[in-house]
């Protein structure tokens, strides 16, 4: 039997276990089944205090203990996306394929428990980071229908492809790192790092819209790193350890670039199902209150089951290593 998927989405004015059950019931109806092998359950942050009743409701409705998921700012499926309202999204998997040594792992984690050494080793990972709107509130991650005490969950779930949109494009010429102290980038080409950034744009946008990319041998942006702060001494704190002699370029995220990248994703053949992990700063936050990236995908792939959430980070394998991404969108195409 080939793997089959279906999704459901439910919302109300108050968080209730009934929302989880309703989302699962919708998906079961689409499958034409009374049970599922596994459930991916994503709940809005309204459930973060105690999601256990919702997990029990989902498990009972789907007749399986294999319930994995997390809380998030907002959730989505192919029918709608929802933020700032109590909601539950469920993706049902009718049959889990046998796990192989090289099977990619759907990975979910809480930001306050994320271990980068654990993330970067082992098999290929894709997924997202749980959270709420503030990034400092309560987080919950669950696996096998139980709250994960270590804040991590993984599921061997093959993906035919994992696509990434960072929405970034260069806004400066290439520079060479000439001064670095820990995470503080002091100078580029002998000039104060912050000065080179300011001179690259007419006016500086919000810091979360900017990044620094290292360049590969072909002078193309490779790894992209968020900026932490612009400092009074003219240095820039970057969320990466850089080295003298590395070539870098300043990057900026825009709605137009992000949408162009997602349109390229949507031009590919539709998958059997898709899992969508979007940053809280993308979607409606980037596109004037409308998630035009979600709209692009569902219009291109009508009827394709989708499920996902808006979180505080995204996970994907890039350049041969598992990466923690920010301000990005990760789309896993399921077989």
Secondary structure, 3 states (H helix, E strand, C coil): CCCCEEEEEEECCCCCHHHHHHHHHHHHHHHCCCCCCEEEEEEEHHHCCCCHHHHHHHHHHHCCCCEEEEEECEEEECCCEEECCCEEEEEEECCCCCCCCCCCEEEEEECCCCCHHHHHCCCCEEEEEECCCCCCCCCCEEECCEECCCCEEEEECCEEEEEEECCEEECCCCEEEEEEECCEEEEECCEEHHHHHHCCCCCCCCHHHEEEEEECCCCCEEEEEEEEEECCCCCEEECCCCCCCCEEEEEEECHHHHHHHHHHHHCCCCCCEEEEEEECCCHHHCCCCCCHHHHHHHHHCCCCEEEEEEECCEEEEECCEEEEECCCEEEEEEC
